[in-house]
Amino acid sequence: MTAAVRALGRWFTSPMPLGRIAAFRTLVYLFVAADLVLFTPWVRLHADVPGTLYQPLLIGRLLPLPTPGHLLITALFWVLLAAALLAATGRAPRLLGWLVFALYLEWMLVAMSYGKVDHDRFDLLVALAVLPTVGAARHGDPTRSERAGWALRCTQLAVVATYFLSSWAKFRFGGLEWLTGATMTRAVLRRGTELVEWSTHVPHLLVVVQFLIVAFELTTPVVFLLRGRWYYLQVALMYAFHLMVFAAVTISFVPHLIAMTSFLPLERVRPVRWAARLLRRGTDPAPPLPG
C-alpha cells in the first residue's frame, strides 16, 4: 500500500516544464478576460434582476456572500477584467492569480445562481485555483518543476472528471432512457444544424450515437496511460468530439477546451520571442535594390 501511495504521489507531482505553466497561465487568464466580454456578458444583466430570484449554489450558501446588485456586479466586472489582463502578463503570479480565482468564482456564482448551471467551467475553475501555487514561470523555460506538474495534473484530472461527471449526471437525471430514448433526437430537432438534420430520418442512428457519447466519456481516463503519438491522438479525439458536437447542435465548451490545453506541450509556445522577432523584421532596413 505504501509503495502504491508513493507511486501515485510521484505521478501526481511528475515534474513538467515551467514554460508550459507560463503559456497555460497566459491562455487561461486571457480567456477569463474574453469570457467577461464575449461569452458571459449577460451576467451583467443580473444587476437589474430582483434579489428574490437569486438562488445561490452550495458555495454561495456556505459563504456569507451578498445578494448580487448593480454595484457589486459592475465592480466585479471591471476589477476582474483588469486583474485577468494583468495576470496574463505573468507578473505577481500568486497575488493576481488568487485574486482572479476568487473574483471569477464569484462571477460564476452570479451567473449560475438563477437556474441554469453549465458544467464546462469546472476544470477551468480548478486551473484558476492551482495556477497561483506554482509561482514565477517564464515562457519557453524548460526547467521542470514538481509544482508545475502538480498544477497541470490537477487540471488534467478535472478535465477527465468533467466527462465522468457528465455521464453520471446523464444516468442520475435521465436513467437508462438517456441511452435508449430520444435524447439526441430532441437535441437535433431543437437546435440541430443542416449537417445533421438528415439523421432523424435514419432509424436508431441517434440511439447508437448516444451509446458512443457515453462510451467516449467513460474511456477518457485512458489518456493517462498513453504515450507518444497515441497520447496526442487521444487528445486530438477529445477536441474532435467537441468540434463535432458544435457542428451538430451548436453547443460549445470553450472553457473546457481551454483547460484541455493542459495536455499539450505549451512550452513550445513562446509569444514574447515571436513578437520580438516580428518587431525586428518590421524595423530592419530593407535590402538595397540591385544595380
N, C-alpha and C positions, 0 to 999 in steps of 0.2 A: 504493500500500500504506500509506504514511504517513497519507494522508487518511482511509483506511478505519479505521486504528487509532485515529486521533483521534476519528472519529465514534463508534466503538464505546466509547471512553473517556468521551465526553460522554454517551452513552446510559446507560452503566453508573453514572455519578455524577450523573445528572439530578437537580437539587435537588427535594426533597419536603418538605412541612411537618413541622416538629418535633412539632407536635401529633399527627400520625399515629404517630410513633415512641412518644410518651408513652402513647397509648391502646393501641397494639400491644404495647408492653412490659408494661403492666399486665395485659392479657389473657393474654399468654404466661406470665408468672410466676404468675398466679392459676391457670392450668391446670396448671402444674407441681405446685403445692400440691394441687390437686384430684386430679391423677393419682396421687400417692402414696397418697391416702386412698380414692379411689373406683375408679380404673381399674386400677392395678397394686399393690394392697396385698398380692397373692400373692407379690411379690418377697421380702417379709419371711420367707416360709416357707423360702426357700433357706438361712436361717440354721441350720436343723436338718438340712440335706441333707449327706451325706458329701462331703468335698472332692474325692474321686476322680471325682465326677460333673461337676465343673466343667471345662468345655472352653472356655476363653476365646476370644473373637473375635480377629481380627487385631490390633486396637488393644491388647487385653489381653495378647497375646503379645509385642507390641513394647515395651510399657511394663512396668516392674517392679511390677505391681500384685499385691497379696496375694490369696490364695485367700479368698473370702468366708466369714466366720464369724459367729457370733452378735453379737459385739461390734462388728465392722465394719458389719454391715447395720443394726443398731439405731442406732448413732451416725449413720450415713449418713442414715437416715430422718429423725431428729429435727433434725439440723443443716440438711439440705436443706429440710425443711418450714419452718423458721424463716427461713432465708435467702430462700426464694422469696416468702414473705409480706412480708418487709421490702423486697425488691427491687420488689415490685408497687407500693410507695408512691412509687417514683422516687428515693428517697434513695440516695446513694453509688452511682450507676448503674454505674460501672466496677468498683469493688471487689466489690459484691454481684453484679453481672452475671457477672463472671468466676468467682466462687465458685459461683453456681448452675449455670453451664455445666459446670464441672469435676465437681461433685457429681452432676448429673443424668446426665452421660456415664457416670460410674461406676455409677449406678443402672441405666442401660440395659445396661451390660456385665454386671452381675449378673443382670439379667432375661433377657438373650438368650444367655447362655453355657451353657445347659442343653438346647439342641436347637432350639427354635423361634426364628426371627428375624422380627420384624414390620418391614415396610418403610414403615409410615405415620409413623415418627418421624424419618426422615432430615431432612426440611425443618424440623421443629421444632428439631432439634439445630443446624442451620445458623442458624436465627433466634437461638437462645441464644448462639451463637458470635459473631455480628456485632452484636448489640444493645449490648454494652458499649463498642463502638468509637465510638458516637455521643456519649456523654456526657449532659449535662443536657438535659432536654426537658420542657416543661410542657404539660399538657392544653389543647387549643384554640389553641396557639401557631401562627399562620400563617406564621412565619418559615421560609423554605425553606433547606435545608441539603444540601450535597453528601454529607456523611457520612450523613445520614438517607436520602438517595436510594440510596447505595451499599448500606446495610444492608437496605433494603426490596427492592432489586433482587436482591441475593444470595438472599434468602428466596424471592422470586418464581421465580427460576431454579431453585432447589431444588424448589419445588412442581412445576414443569413437568418437571424431571428425574425426579421420582418416577414420573410417568406413563410417561416414556420407558423408564426402567429396569425398570418393571413389564412393559412389552411385551417388552423384551429378555430378561427372566427367563422369560417365557412361552415364547419360542422356544428359549431355551437349554436349558431343562429339559423342555419338552413338545413342542418342534418344531412342525411344521405341524399335527400332530394336535391341538394345543391348540385350533386354529381349527375343524378338521373333525371332531373327536371328540366325546366325551360329557362334556366338562368341566363345562359348566353343568348338564347333566342330573344328574350325580353331586352337584353342589352343592345343587340343588333337592331331590333325594331325601334328602340327608343333613340339611339344615338349612333347607329352604325353608318359607316361611310359606303360610298359606291363600290369600294373594293370587296366588301363582304356581304352586301345585300343579297347576293345570289345564294349564300349559304343557308338561308332559312328555307329554301326550297329543296334541299338535299336531306332526306330522312336520316336522323340520328347523327349527322355530321357534327353538330354543335355539342351534342352529348359527349361524343368522343373528345372534342376539344376541351370540355370541362374536366374529364379524367386526365388529359395531358397536362392541363394547367396545374392541377393538384400534384400530379406526379413530379412535375418540374420543381414546384415549390418545396416538396419534401426531400428532394435529392440534391438541393443546392449545397448542403454541407460537404459534398464530395470535393468542392473546390479546395478544401484544406488538405486533401490527400494527394492532390495532383501536383506535378512539377513540369517545368519547361513549357513546351508548346501546348500540352494538354491543359495546363493551368490557364494559359491565356485563351485557349479555345473555350473553356468553361466560362470565363469572364465575358468573352465575346457573346456567348449564347445568352448570358444574363441580360446584356444590353440589347441583343436582338429580340429577346422576349418582349421587352418594354417597347421597342420600336414597332413590333407587330401589334401590340395592344393599342398603341396610339393610332396606328394606321387603320385599325379595325373599328375602334369605338371612341377614338379621340380622348382617351384618358391618359394623362401624362403623370409621371412620377419623378419630376425633375429633382426635388430634394434627395430622393433615394438614389438617383443616378449620380448626383454629386458625391454622396457618401460612398458609392461603389468605386470611385476612383482611388480609394484607399488600397485596392488590389493591384493598382498599376504602378510601374516604375517611374513615378513622377519626378524622381531626382534627375532624370534626363531633361526635364523642362527647366530652362534657365532664362526666364524672361528678361532679367536685368542685362545679361550678356547679349541676348538677341537685340534688345533695344539699343544698347551701346553700339553694336555692330551696324545697325541701321542708321544711327546718327552719324557714325563715321563715314558711311557711304554717302550720306547726304551732304557732308561738309568737305569731303575730299575734292580737290580741284579736278576739273575734267582734263583728261589727257590731251596734249596738243594735237591739232589736226595734222595729218601727214602733208608734206610739201609746203 
